[in-house]
Amino acid sequence: MVRVDWKNFKFDYQLDRFGPFGYIVQIEAYKEAALNLVLPPEWRERLDKLNRVRAVRGTTALEGNPLSEAEVAHQLDLMFEISPSENNTSNLTQEQLQIRNAGAAQAWVRMRFAPEHAPISLNDILHMHKMVTKESDVKDNVPGCVRNHYVTVGTPEMGGVHKGAPPSDLRKLMDGFIDFLNSKRLTEEHPVIQALLAHFFLVTIHPFGDGNGRVSRLVEAGMLFKHNYNVHGFYGLSNYFYRNEAKYKTLLQKSRGECPFDMTEFINFGAEGFASELKGINSFIKTKLNRVVYRTMLVRAFNRRVGERRRLLNQREYSLLDFLIAETEPIDPFSENPSRQITFTELLQAPYVRAAYRNFSPRTFTRELFRLRDRGFITIKVINVEGKEGKRGDLALALDFEAIGKY
């Protein structure tokens, strides 16, 4: 069992700042790169929704909620489409209620933690807990109230078992927690470090019967939002923590192993995760911009004449590339790879290709593809594809964005 000396507990920690320094530099660079771009409203809305869905899915999945990302998106859509008077939750499962609660709490935190608003208070944390757990988490838990019983959390497989603070000490500890959040020592830390330390100390105290992790991650996200680190939307580290659940939970436990708490590994882990989240935002923007500029380049290439009767691109080639712009968009919107690969077999079966080349031989289609490759519009490489008959050779096509600089 991981033992915390609650009788002599202090909001004290040790941290090797050289560890997260490189990640902090990356965070600042990714943040500035993204904020310096003015995005179309539909891009901002798409980015914001993707991040909100991933954050809600991540924070609830960490507590065992099994609903998929698609179902989370569906529940959030329904929640914001229905007026309060029509919002009958009696027919919802506990898992669906948890999603809607998390979505509503996220929206509230976004308003409450605007940069110009007052610092966080204990009432804010109690309100977050009430929003997160109302109607869905009622066993040994009163929404909006600290617990009156002892709790232990964790498993030996994930770093050990942790015993939360005694119920008799919770009010004093929570008041101390708020003082710590507004203390000179903490506010002099980088905002990402502030948010991660707030997360750690709140979930370590474990003031509630249920929902402690969700509230701690909300506080963390709210602090990042207040310092303008939520680039083009509202999100936090919940999705990253979920994707690295074992390490997340193990490092939380490991950090409690001595006092003052050694926060170096947990802060490194969180800072690395936030850098990767911001990198994903930049990848999303880059992918969108590449496609806009690539399409503009196609128009120029189509209008460029290379002979009295010939254009650089004929009509079929232009239309095929225009089709590929949409068809090769990455399935993961935050992928570092700006173009998804599409196999030659997959392309042949596409309804658009069948219709566009129905009056032409396969040789014509193949010849035009390789001409597009030779002129630098696409890349083609040989790959192995797993099928019923085993591995077989195929060709994989992707857009070549270097063409933007050529034409």
N, C-alpha and C positions, 0 to 999 in steps of 0.2 A: 504493500500500500504506500502511495505517495503521501507523506505526512507534512502538513503545513502547521506551524506553531501559531494557532489563532490567538492565543493569549498575548503573544508579543508581536502580532502581525503589524507590518509596516508596508506602506506603498513605496517600497524601495527595490531597486534593480541594478544590475550591472550589465554593461553592453560594450562590446568591442566595436566601435563605430567604423573601423576600417572594413569590417565584413560587408555591411550593406552599402558602403560608399559607392561602389561601382554600379549597383542597381539603382541607387538614388540618382546618379548622373543620367542613367538611361531613362528613368522615369521623367526627369525634367526635360530631356530632349524629346521624348515621344509626346509629352504633354504640349510643349511649345509647337512642335510640328503640326499636331492636330488642331490646336486652337488657332493657329495662324491661317487656317483655311476656312473660307466661307462656303458652307455646304448648302445645296438646295434643300428646301424644307422637307421634301420626301425622303432624302437621304438621312437627315437628322432624325426624322420620325422613325424610319426603319432601324437605324442604329440604336436609338433609345429603346425601342420595343425589344429588339434582340437582347440588349443588355439587361433590361428589366426581367425578361422571361428567364434568362440564364441565371440571374441572381436569385430569383424566387425558387426556381427549380433546385439550384445548388444548396441553398440554405435549408429547404425542407427535406431534400433527399439525404442530407447529412443526419437528419433526425429519423430516417427510415421511411419517409414518404415515397411510395413506389411510382407515382405518376410520371409519365414521360414528359419531355420538353414540349411536345405537340399538345398534350392534354393540359399542361400548365398554361400554354399560350391561349388555348380555348377557354379555360376558366377565367383568365384575366380579361379576355375579350368580353365574355358574358357579364362579368362583374361591372365593367365600365359602360356596358350598353344598357344595363337595367337600372331604372330609377330606384332610389331608396325605398319608396312605397311598394314597389313591385318585387323587391329583393327577398323572396321567401327562401330561407335556407333550410327549411325542414326536410326537404327531399334530397339534400346533399350528403355525401359520405363525409366521414371525418377527414379523409385525405383531401377532398375537394374544398372543404372548409378551411383547412390549413393553408391551401394555396391562395384562396381569396383573402384570408386574414393577412397573409404575408404581403400580398399585392396592395391591400389597403394601407397597411403599416408603412410600406415602402413609399407610397404616395404621400402619406402624412409627413414622414421624415424629410422627404424632398422639399416640402413647404416649410417645415419647422427649421431646417438647418440651412436656409438661405444665408449667404455670407453676412448680410446686414443684421441678422437676428441675434438675440441674446445667447450667451453660452448655455450649454446643456445644464439641466436641473434634474433633481431626483424625480420630480413630477413627470418630466419628459420620459424617463426610463420606465416608470410605473405605467404611463399611458401606452408606451410601445408594447409593454408586456400584455396589457389588457387587449390591445388590438390584435396581437399575434396569437393569443391563446383563447379568445372568447369563443364559447360554444364548442370548441374542438378539442381542447386539452383541459379536461376538468378533473381527472383522477389525481388526487393529492395536489391539486393546484387551484388557486383562486386567482382569476385574471386581474391583474393590476395590484396584487398584494404580495408581499414577501411571504415566504413559507414559515410555518410554525413547527416543522419537523426536521429531522436530520436526513441528509442525503449523501449517497456515495455514487460516483460515476466513473466510467472507464472500465477497461478490461486488462488483465495481465498481458494479453497479446499486443495491446496498443499502449504500452508504456506504464501500465499499472492502474490501480484504483485510487481515485481522489475523493477525499471526504470534504464536502462543502463546509462553510463556516457554520458554527452553532447558531440556532435560531435566535437565541438571546442577544447575540452580537450583531445581528444583521443591520439593524437601524443605524447603529454607530458606524459600522463598516461602510454602509452605503453613503452616509454623510461624508465619511472620509474619502470615499471614491470620488464624489463630486468635487471636493476640495482638491484632490489630486489632479483631476482633469483640468482644473483652472489654475493649477500651481505654476509658479515661475519655471520650475525645473522641467515640467512636461511641455509647457508652451514654447520653450526654447528648443525643443527637439524638432526635427523635420516632421511635417504633417503626417507623412506615411508612418513614421515611427510612433507618433502620438496615437494614431488610430489603432495600430496593432497593440500597443501597450494598454489602451483602454479596453480593447477586446479581451486581452489576456486577463487583466485584473478582474473584470466583471464576471467572466465565466469561471474564474478561480473562486471568487466569493460564492458564486452559484446561489443567488438570493431567492430564486423562485422554485416552485415545485416542478415546473416544466417550462420549456421555452427559453432557457438560459442561453443556449448557443445562438438561437435565432435573434434574440435581443442584443447579444454581444456583437453579432455580425452587423446588425442594423446600426448600432452606435458607431461602429467602425466606419460603415458606409456613410453615415451622416457626417462624421468628422471629415472624411475625405471630400464630401460634397461641399461642406462649409468652406474648405480651403481651395475650392475650385479645381479639384483633382478628378472630378467626374466629367471627362471630356466628351462633349456632344451627347449627354444623356446622364442617367443615374444608374449606378451599378456599384459593386464592391468586389470583394475577393471570394464571395461564397462559391462561385462556380469553380474557381481555382482550387479552393479548399476541398470541394467535393471530388474533383478529378484527382486529387492527391490526398484522399481521406486518411489513409493509414499514417502517412507522414505528418499530416496536420494534427491528428489526435495524439500521436506519439510525442511530437515536439512540445505540445501543450503540457503533457505530463512531465516530460523531461525538464522543462523550464522550472517546474515547481520543486525540483529536487534539492535545492539549497536556498538559503536566504542570506543576503539579498538575492532575489531571483536572477538567475543567469539567462538573459533574454536574447543573447547573441544569435543562437541557431534559429529561434522562432522568428526573430526580426529579419534575419537573412532570408529565410524561407518566404515570409510574407512579402518582403520587398522584391524578391525575384518574381514572385507571382504577380504582383501589381505591374512590374515592368513588362511581363509577358502579356498581361491584359491590355495595357496601353499599346503595345506592339501590335496586338490583334486589331485594335481600333485603327491604327495607321494602315494596316494591311487592307482592311475593309475600304478605307478611303482611297488607297492606292488602286485597288482593283476597280472601283467605280470610275475613278478619273482615267485610268488606262483605257477603259472601254469607251468612254466619251471621246477621248482624243483619238483613239484608234478608228472610231467611226468617222470622225471628221477627216482623218487621213485617207480613209477609203473613198470619200467623195472626191478629194483632190486627185487620188490615183485613177479613179474612174474617168475624170474629166481630162486627164493628161493624155495627149496623143503621142504615139511613138511611130506613126506613119500616116499616110494620107487617109487610110481607111481603118486604121487600128488604134485602139486605146491601150493604155497600160493594162487595164482590166476590162474584160468583156462583161456583158450584162450578167451572164451566169456566174462568172467568177466573183463579181461584186456582190451578187445576191447570196452566194454560198458563204462568203466571208461575213456578210451581215448576219446570216443565220448562225454562224459559228460564234459570233460575239455573245449571243445569249446562251447558246448550247454549251459553251465551255466555261461559263461562270462557275467558280468553285462551289461545291455543295456546302462546305463550311465557309460562311461569309467572312470569317476571320483568318482564313488560310493565308500563309505566307506565299504560297504559289499563286500567282495572279491568273493562271489559266488551268482549268481542268482538262485532262486528256480525254479524248473521245476516240474509240477504236474505229478502224476502217470498217469493220463488220457492223458496228453500231450505227455508223454514219450511213452505210448503204441501206439500212432498214428504216431510217428516218423518213416519215411521210413527206417532208419537204423535199428531200433529195430524190425520192421516187417520182414525185410530181415534176420537179424541175428538169430531170434527165430522162423522162419517160420516152422521149423521141430520139435519144442518143444512145450510143453503145457504151458499155462499161469502159471501153478503152478511152473514150472521150472524157469521161468522168475522171479516170485515173490520170490521164495526161494533164488535165487542168489542175488537179491536186498537186502534182509534182511541179508544175510550172509555178504555182503559188508558193511552193516551198523554195524553189530555186530563186525566186524573186524576194524571198525573205518575209512573206506575209504569215506563213505558218511553219511549224516544225513537224517533222515526221521521223519517227524512230521505230525500230523493231522491238516488240515486247513479247513475252510469253503470257498466254491467257489460259487460266484453268477452266476446263470444260468437262462435260460428261466423258469425253474420250481421253481425258488427261490434258496435259499441257500442249498447246499448239501455238505456232507463231502468228502474230497479227501486227498491224501497224497502229501506232498511236499518234494522233494529231493534236496539236495545241496551237493557240495563237502565238505569234512571235511579235512581242511589243517593240522589239528593236526596229520594226518597220516604221514606227512613228518618226524616228529620226532620219530614215532614208527617203521618205516621200512626203 
